[in-house]
Amino acid sequence: MAEADLKEARSLADQPTLNSGVQAELLLLEAKMALSRLQPEAALVKTKQAIAHSKSQVPEAKRIICIARVISGTPRAGISHCREAVALAEKGADKRLLLDARLATAQVELASGDADEAGKISSQLQAEFHRLGQSESEWQAGLLAALANQRLGRQQLAYDQATQAAKILDTLRTKMGVKLYALYLLRPDINQQYKQLNALIPNNKN
């Protein structure tokens, strides 16, 4: 989201006449922007405000809280939120919300030290994202699987998975175009993941 769009969303969220559900959605939008900038505290504040406005946003809010805890270095505090996000999403019809919640669960499991569980979840998700044609989530799931296997001492498997993630990134670059892809890699959270990928395959040219 562009800075101008974020300012507009913030302005709309501050309008007292706005429907509480819409206000919650806008607040979560700001929370996700904070996550993309690796600003977990700001994300937590916006997420709590969103929950206060509308309980219908709880599954997505729980997912955001989970990731914020990972970024802040307190992943164990986020595990219950991720699991709750998955449980709530399983009761709904939003397939994307469920997949995103499971991806966040893989992140928090890895950060909490359970590389085996993180690897299982992320490998399953990579196949699902591939089936759905969701390249961005697919390469991120592949990276998580590679990081998990690296921690488990499976160096060749980790390298192979990282190489595959890099290939998916290359297709994403083709879809986006060079300029937009360059901006995508400048996003703090994506840049952090990109560096993790390059650490696994030092000769990556993507």
N, C-alpha and C positions, 0 to 999 in steps of 0.2 A: 504494500500500500504506500502511495506517495505521501509526503508530509502534508500537502494541501488537503488530501482526502482525510487524513487523520484529524486535522484541525476542524474540518467540516463535521466529522463524526463526533468530535468532542463538543462542538457547538450544539449539535442536535441533541446529544445526551443530556445537556444542561437545561433543555427546555422543559419546564414544569408540566406542560400540556401533553407531552409525549407519552404514549402508551408504555406501561411499565415493562412489558415484554420487549418492546423495541429498545428501550433504554438499556435493558440488560444485555441485549445483543450488541449494542454499540460499545458498552463497557467491556464486554469480552473481546471485542475487536481491538480495543486499546490494550487490553491485557496481552493479547497475542502479539501485538506490535512490540510491547515491552519485552516479551520473551525473545523475539527475533533480534532484539538489541542486547540480549543477555542482561536484562534488568529485572531480576526475579522479584525484588521487593515491590516495585511498581506494579508488576503483574499480579501479585497477591492482593494488593490494595484494590485494584480495579475488579478483580474476580470476586472478592468479598462484597463489593458494592453491587455487582451484578446479581449475586445470589439473593441479596436483600431486596432487589427489585422484582425478581421472578424466579420461582423454584423450578420452572420448566427448563432453565439453563444449567441445572445442577450437574448433569453428566459431563458437559463440556467444561464447566467450571472446575470440576474435580480433576479432569485431565490436565488443565492448565496449572492447577496447584501442584500436581504431581511433578510436572516438568520444572516448575519454578523451584521446587525443593532440590531437584537434581542439579540445576544450575547454581543454586546457592551453596551446594556442598553438603546438604543434609538430606540425602535421598531416602534414608530409612523413615523419615517423617512424611515422605510422599507415597510410600507403598500402599497404605490403606486407601488413599485418595484414588490411586490408579485402579485398584481392585474394585472400588465402589463405582468408578466411572465405567468400567467394563460391565459390571453387573447391571447397572442401570441401562447402559446402551443395549445390552442383550434383550432387554424387555421392550425396546422400541423398534422402529422400522428403519432407522437411519443406519445403513450399512457402513457409510463412511465414518460416522461417529464411533462405531464399534471398532473399526480397523485402527483409527487414530488412537483410541484409548488403549488398544492392545500394543500399539507401537510405543506409546508412552510407558507402558508396563515393562516392555523390553528394556527401555532406557533406564528405568529406575531399578530394575533387577540387576542390570550390569553395574550400575553405579553403587549398588548396595553389596556387591561381591558375589552375586549368584550368576556367574557367567554361563553355567550350563542351562539354566532356565531362560536367560536372555537369548542365548543362541537358538534354542528350540523355537521360541516365540518369533524371533526376527526372521528365521529361515522360513517358517510357515507364512509369515506376512509377505515376505519378498515374492513368494510364488503367487500369492493372492493379488498383490499389487501389479504383478506382471500380467496376470490374467485380465485385470481391469484396465490395463494400459495407463496406470498412474506412475509415470516414470520418476517423479520427484520422490515420492514415498518409497518406491522400489529401491532406489539407490541408497536411501537412508537406512532402510531395513537391511540391505546387503552389507552396509558399513557396520551396523551393529552386530550382525552375525560374524563378520570378520574379526571385530574387536573382541567378541566373546571367545571365539576359537583361539585367538592369539593368547588370551589370558589362560586358556585351558592347555596351552602348550602345543596346539595343533597348527604349527606354523605354515605348513604347505596349504592346508585348507583355508587358513586365514588369508594367505596371499591370493589364492584362487578366487575367493569371495570378494576380496578388495578389487582385484582386477576386473571382475564382472561388474562391480559397482561403478568402476571408472568407465567401463564401456556404456553403461546406462546413462551416466553423466554426459558422455559424448553425444548420445542420441538426444539428450535434453538440450544440449548446446545447439544442435541442428534445428530443433523445433523452435527454440527461442530466438536464434540469431545471435551473432557475435556480441553486439552491443548490450542487448538485454541480459545475455548470459554473464557478461562481465560484471554487470550491476548485481546480478543474482549472487555471484561469488563474493561480492563486497558486503553482503548482509552479514552482520557479526556471527549469528548462529550457524549459517551456512559456511562461512569462512572457517570457523572452528572445526566443523565436520570435514571440510575439504582438506584441512591440514592433517587431520587424523588419518584420512584416506591416503594422503601422500606419504605419511610416515610408514604406512604398511607396504606401499609400492613406490619407493623413492624415485623411480624413473618415469612416473606418470606425467604425461604431457598435456593432459586435458585442462 
